[in-house]
Amino acid sequence: MLRYTLLRLLGAIPTLLLVIVLAFLMVHAAPGGPFDAEHVLPPEIAKNIEAAYHLDEPLGQQLFRYISGLLKGDLGPSYVYRGYTVAERMAGTIPVSLQLGALAIGLAVVVGVSAGIFAALRHGSLLDRIVMSIAMTGISIPVFVVGPVLMLLFAVKLGWLPAGWSGSAGAAKYVLPVITLALPQIAYMARLTRASMIDVLSRDFIRTAKAQGLGTKAIIRVHALRPAMLPVLSYMGPAIAAILTGSVVVEEVFGIPGLGTEFVRAALNRDYTLVLGIVIFYAALIIAFNLVVDILYGALDPRVRQR
């Protein structure tokens, strides 16, 4: 198991390095610069500013300098928010986004897996078709449509929940954003769980358990649930990536002061280092979660470690 974990970890390092290089090149290839929005500067002052931020150096040298700083834990200064480093700008927003994402993935796992098992046990019935129809609807509608619709219904029309983050206290402000983020993943996990559970329940060892007189709950809990969860577990990596990237839209819709909102503002302001810092953080987080999923998958299925 240790060798399997080390191989997965070594494979993640070049992936992260490739993301850093591509993100750096794409950001610097975008038209405009971080100081273009200001009033026209005299050429001497513009050159001094570029020299202070090393923007007058060749692109390869800038990339080498940036990666050297990353290895020391330095994400660089913000070009727009003077006096702040990228790490300081991100520090206040990361907890909000992580909390939102954790609640959304937790809700998706609990509701999606439960709905999938419920549909699998009633395979071919009307309830099964209803659950899968709802799941297909959840997959088809994007979060930037779900968010405003939920806001209009539960905040504006019914007045049950706050429409935005600002001015709202307590747990109620989390409800609509978390549901908006979780709904597509609930649908995917419900379909995956249903298909996997139907397949597992048709196998010989389940028939043997039934012949021994075990009840349905015991069969699912002891024999069927673990192998049926393998496809769901393998999907957790893409699901977490979808929730993290989807939070950019959701945070904008609900006015949440998270990392997604910070990313949008940094992109509009052409704040190169802040955009890069957020992209690298998201990439590292997604790679880390995929690594954890791979390790858990290997722990549940020894055949994966052997391959």
N, C-alpha and C positions, 0 to 999 in steps of 0.2 A: 504493500500500500504506500510506503514511503517513496519508493522509486516511481510509482505512478504519479504521486503528488508532485515530486520534483520535476518530472518530465512535463507535466502540465504547466508548472510555474515557469520553467525555462522557455516553453513555447509562447507564454504570454508576453515576455519581455520584448522580443522583436516586433510583436504586434503593436504594442504601445509605442515603441520607437517609430514605427512606420506612421502611426496616427499623428505623432508630434511633427514629423517632417512634412507630411502632407498638409496638415492644418497650418503650419508656419508658411509654407509656400502659397497656399490658397489665400490666406489673409493678406500677404504682401502683394499678391497678384491683383487684388481688388483695386478698382480705381479710387483715387482720392487718398487722403492721408488724415491722421489724427488732428492736424493743425489747420486743415483747409477751411474749417467752419469759422475760424476767427477772422478778424480784419486782416487785410493784406499787410504783411510784415516787410520791412526793408530786407534786401537780400542778405546783409551781414547778420541781422538778427536771426533770420531763417536758418542760415548756415550754422550759427552757434547752437540753436535748438536742436538741429539734426545731429550735430557733433555731440551734444550732451547726452542724447539718447542713442548714439551710435548708429543713426539711420543713414549716415553718409558712407558707411562701410559697405563693401561688397556683400551681396546676399548670403553667400556661403559663409563668410566670416560672421555675419549676424546670426546665422543658424547655429554655428559652432558656439558662439558666445551664449546664446539662449539655452542650448542643451547643457552647457557647462554650468550655468546658473541653476537649471533644474536639478542637476545631480547634487547641488548643495542645498536644495530646498528653497531656492529663490525663484519666484515667478515673475520678478521684475516689478518696476513701478507702473502705476496707471498713467497713461498719457493725458487723460481728460480730467480725472480727479486728482488735482495737484496735492502733493503731500501725503498721498495714500499709496500703499503698495497693493498689488493685485490680491495678495493673501488677505490683507485687511478688508478689502472690499467684499471678498467672497465669504469671509468668516461670519458675517452677520446674516447671510442669506442661506448658507448651506444647511443649518439645522432645520429651517422651515421646509425646504424642499425634501430633505431626507425624511422628515416626519410625515409629510404629505404622501410621499412615495411608499413608505413603510405601511401606512394605514391602507393605501389603495391595494397594494399587493396582498396584504393580509386578508382584506375583504374579498378580493378576487379568488384567493385559494379556498377560503371557507365556503363561500356561496357557490363558486364554480364547481368545485369537487362534489359538494352535496347535491347540487342540481344534476350533475352527470350521473352520480350513483342512483339517484331517484329515477332518472329517465331510463337507465340501463335495467333496473329491476322491473320496469314496466314496458319493456321493449315491445314496440309495435302497437301500443295502446294509444288512446286519444291523449292522455297526459304526456306520454313520450313525445308525440308530435307537437303538442303545445309548447313544451319546454324547448325543443329544438327550433321551433319557429321563432320563439323569443330570442334564443341564442343567435340565430342567423340575423335577426334584426339588429341585435347589439353589435355584431361584427360589421354590418353594412353601414351604420351611421357613425361618422367621425366625431371626435370629441369636441371639435369647434362648433358642431351643430347641437350635440347633446347638452353642453354647458349652458348656452343661452336658453334652450327650451326648458331645462330644469329650473333655471333662474326665473324665467317668466312664469312658470306654473306655480312653484312652491314659494317663491319670494314675492313676486309682484301680485299674482292673482290671489293666492291663498294666504300669504303673509306668515307662513309657518317658520321660515328660515331666513337668515340674512342673505341679501343679494351679493354683498361684497365682503371683503376681509376688513377693510378699514372701518373703525367705529363699532366693530362687533367683538363681543367678549364671550368666553366660554367655548365649549366644544361645538356649539351649533354652527360656527363659521367653517368647520371642517367638513360638514356633511355633504353639501353639494359638490365641492371640488373633489372630494374623495370618491364619491359615487360616479362622477363624470369620468375620472381617470380609470376607475375599476371596471366599468360596464363592458368595454370591449374585451378585456382580459377574462372577465367572468364568462362571457360567451364562448371564447376560445377554450377555456379550461373545461367548461361543461361539455362541449363536444368531444374533446380529447378523452375526458374521463369516461363518458358514455361509451365511446367506441372501444376503449381499452378494457373497460369492465365487461362489456358484452363478450369480447374475445376471451378474457380470462375465465368467465363463468361457463364457457363452453368446453373447457379443457377437462382432461381425464381426472386430474387430482381433485377437481371440484366435484365431479360425479362421485368419486370415492368418498369424499367428505359427506356428501348428501346420503350415500348409502349407509354410512356409519351412524346416521341419525342426527347429525348436527343441524341446528337451526340456521335460518338465513343470516341473522345478525352475526352469529359466531363464524360462519363461513366467510362472510365479507371481512370481518375484523381480523381473523386469524390467517386466512388462506388467500383471499382475493385482493385485498386492498394494497398490499405491498407490490406485487407484480403489476397491478393495474396503474399504480402511481408512477411507474418509470417513464412513460411518455409525457406525463404532466411535469415531472421533474426536469426532463430534458428541455421542455418548453419554458421553464422558469427564466432562463437566461434571456431569450428574446422578449419575454413578458416584462422583465425588469427594464430592459432597454426601451421598450415601447412606452412604459410608464414614465421613465425619466425624460425621454424626448417629448412625450405628450404633455408633461407638466409645464413646458415652455408656453404652450397655447393656453392651458388651463389657468396658469398663474396670471397671464395677461387678461383673460376673460373675467376672472374674479378679483383682480387687483391684489394679488398675493405678493408680498415683498420677498420673493424667493429667488433662487439662482436663475430660473428661466426669465424672469423679468429683468434681472441684472444683465443677462446675456443679450436680450433684445436692445436694451439701452446702449450697451457697449458696442453692438454691431452698428446701430444708427450713428453713434458718435465716432465710429472708426477707431475705437480704443483697442489697438492690436493686442497688446499684452493681456488685457482683461478678457477679450474674446478667446485668446489662446489658452489662458488659464482655466476658463470654464469648460472649453472643449476637452482639454487634457483631463480635467477632473471627472467629467462625465465618462470619457473613454476609460480611464483607470477604474472607475466604479463599475462600469459594465463588464470589463475584463475580469475584475475581481469576483463579481457575482457569477460570471460564467465559470470561473475557476472553481468556486465553491460548489456550483451545480455539478461540474464534472467529477469532483472528488466524492460528493454524495452519491452520484450515479454509480461510480466505481465501488463505493462501499455497499450499495444495495445489490449490485449485479457483479459478482466476481468475474464473469466472462469478459467484461469490459477491461478489467485490469490485465487479464491474461493476453488480450489482443494488443 
